[in-house]
Structure formats: structure tokens, C-alpha cells
Amino acid sequence: MPDLEKPLLPWMKFILRFVAVFNISAGALMTLGTNGAYRMIGMPDPEIDFPMKLVGILVALFGWGYYLVARHPLDNRNVLFLGMLSKGLGSLLGIYYMLRGKLPFIPFFPVLFFADIIYLVPFWLILRRLDRVTAERRAA
């Protein structure tokens, strides 16, 4: 039974703060250093960099959202749900493009793994806990 006073365990707060900093940093790199971000994942520089910059802005915004979840988990748990969906669907899309040969496995998969895949289980565990705490608070 979760502690109603502390909805997040210490490791959960650490993960959320870490991914917040990671996403804000990655978003800044994608927005301000677009060509470097493309080269890092093994793609040629784009003719039009607007899509990468837009994704960078969204990645950074999710970073801010994860920070808000760490600060006020019950009020912002839906942000975490959207982040988990984004990381899951983005991972599936990346794997699809690797399997089709459109993206190189190395270096793209390690980037995908450490940017998205690695967070799926912790996010799911955090969401489960927050849902239980919310249900218990409503019942109390």
C-alpha cells in the first residue's frame, strides 16, 4: 500500500529529475545544434531543419513536464502518461525505420535506447504507484 503522504519513492524522484535534465538538454541540442544531432544518429544534414527543431522543442517541453511530475506528481501524472506514450511510440517508429534500413542500427539504436526505451518500465511503475495513491486518496 503506497504512502499517501509521499506518492513518489526516492528512486522515482531521481528518475524523473534525471530524465527532465536529459530531455531539456537533448531538446536544446536538437533545437540549437540540429546538424550535430543529425550526425550523432548517423544521418546526413537535412536540407530543411524545421522538423528536428520542432521535435527538439517538444522534447525539451516534455523535460519540463517530467520536472513538474517530480514536484507535484499527482497533479501532473497525465504528463508522465503522455511522455510514456511518446517514448513508446517513438521507439517503435525508430525500430521500424532501422528494420527497413532507413536508419543505421549503430549509432541510432544506442541513442534510442538511452533516450527512450530505458525509461518505459520506470515510467510505467511510477504511473502505477500514482494511480494507486490517487485511488486511495479518493477512497479516504
C-alpha positions as CSV (number, residue, x, y, z in Angstrom):
1,M,0.0,0.0,0.0
2,P,1.6,3.3,-1.0
3,D,2.3,6.0,1.5
4,L,-0.3,8.7,0.9
5,E,2.0,11.5,2.1
6,K,4.8,10.6,-0.2
7,P,3.4,9.5,-3.6
8,L,6.9,9.0,-5.1
9,L,9.7,6.8,-3.7
10,P,13.2,8.4,-3.8
11,W,14.3,6.4,-6.9
12,M,11.2,7.7,-8.7
13,K,12.0,11.3,-8.0
14,F,15.6,10.7,-9.1
15,I,14.5,9.1,-12.4
16,L,12.0,12.0,-13.1
17,R,14.6,14.7,-12.3
18,F,17.3,12.9,-14.4
19,V,15.0,12.5,-17.4
20,A,13.9,16.1,-17.0
21,V,17.5,17.3,-17.3
22,F,18.3,14.8,-20.1
23,N,15.2,15.9,-22.1
24,I,15.8,19.6,-21.7
25,S,19.5,19.1,-22.7
26,A,18.6,16.9,-25.7
27,G,15.9,19.3,-26.8
28,A,18.3,22.2,-26.7
29,L,20.9,20.2,-28.7
30,M,18.2,19.2,-31.3
31,T,17.0,22.8,-31.5
32,L,20.2,24.8,-31.4
33,G,22.6,22.2,-32.8
34,T,20.4,20.5,-35.4
35,N,23.2,19.3,-37.7
36,G,25.2,17.9,-34.8
37,A,22.1,16.0,-33.7
38,Y,21.6,14.5,-37.1
39,R,25.3,13.5,-37.4
40,M,25.1,11.9,-33.9
41,I,22.4,9.4,-35.1
42,G,24.2,8.8,-38.4
43,M,22.0,10.8,-40.7
44,P,23.1,13.4,-43.3
45,D,22.4,17.1,-42.6
46,P,18.9,18.0,-43.6
47,E,18.0,20.5,-46.3
48,I,15.3,21.8,-44.0
49,D,15.9,21.6,-40.3
50,F,12.5,22.7,-39.1
51,P,11.2,19.2,-38.2
52,M,14.3,18.5,-36.0
53,K,14.0,21.8,-34.3
54,L,10.3,21.3,-33.7
55,V,10.9,17.8,-32.2
56,G,13.7,19.4,-30.1
57,I,11.2,21.9,-28.7
58,L,8.8,19.1,-27.8
59,V,11.5,17.0,-26.2
60,A,12.5,20.0,-24.0
61,L,8.9,20.7,-23.1
62,F,8.5,17.0,-22.0
63,G,11.6,17.6,-19.9
64,W,9.9,20.4,-18.1
65,G,6.8,18.2,-17.7
66,Y,8.9,15.5,-16.0
67,Y,10.2,18.1,-13.6
68,L,6.6,19.1,-12.8
69,V,5.8,15.4,-12.2
70,A,8.7,15.2,-9.8
71,R,7.5,18.3,-7.9
72,H,3.7,17.6,-8.0
73,P,3.3,14.0,-9.0
74,L,-0.5,13.6,-8.5
75,D,-1.4,16.8,-10.3
76,N,0.9,16.1,-13.3
77,R,0.7,12.3,-13.7
78,N,-1.1,12.7,-17.0
79,V,2.1,14.4,-18.4
80,L,4.0,11.3,-17.4
81,F,1.5,9.1,-19.2
82,L,1.8,11.2,-22.4
83,G,5.6,11.0,-22.0
84,M,5.5,7.3,-21.7
85,L,3.3,7.1,-24.8
86,S,5.7,9.4,-26.7
87,K,8.7,7.3,-25.7
88,G,7.0,4.0,-26.6
89,L,5.6,5.1,-29.9
90,G,8.8,6.9,-30.8
91,S,10.8,3.8,-30.0
92,L,8.5,1.7,-32.2
93,L,8.9,4.2,-35.1
94,G,12.7,4.2,-34.7
95,I,12.9,0.4,-34.7
96,Y,10.6,0.3,-37.7
97,Y,13.0,2.6,-39.6
98,M,16.0,0.6,-38.6
99,L,14.4,-2.6,-39.7
100,R,13.6,-1.0,-43.1
101,G,17.3,0.0,-43.4
102,K,16.4,3.7,-43.4
103,L,18.4,4.4,-40.2
104,P,21.7,2.7,-39.2
105,F,21.5,0.4,-36.2
106,I,24.8,1.9,-34.9
107,P,24.7,4.7,-33.7
108,F,20.9,5.1,-33.8
109,F,19.8,2.2,-31.5
110,P,22.0,3.2,-28.6
111,V,20.7,6.8,-28.8
112,L,17.1,5.5,-29.0
113,F,17.7,3.1,-26.1
114,F,19.2,5.7,-23.7
115,A,16.8,8.4,-24.8
116,D,13.5,6.5,-24.7
117,I,13.4,2.7,-24.3
118,I,15.2,2.7,-20.9
119,Y,12.5,4.8,-19.3
120,L,9.5,2.8,-20.3
121,V,9.5,0.4,-17.3
122,P,10.3,3.1,-14.7
123,F,7.6,5.4,-16.1
124,W,5.1,2.5,-16.0
125,L,6.0,1.7,-12.4
126,I,5.7,5.3,-11.4
127,L,2.3,5.6,-13.1
128,R,1.0,2.5,-11.4
129,R,2.0,3.9,-8.0
130,L,0.5,7.3,-8.7
131,D,-2.7,5.7,-9.8
132,R,-2.9,3.6,-6.6
133,V,-2.2,6.7,-4.4
134,T,-4.9,8.6,-6.3
135,A,-7.4,5.8,-5.9
136,E,-6.6,5.5,-2.1
137,R,-6.9,9.3,-1.6
138,R,-10.3,9.3,-3.3
139,A,-11.4,6.3,-1.1
140,A,-10.2,8.0,2.1
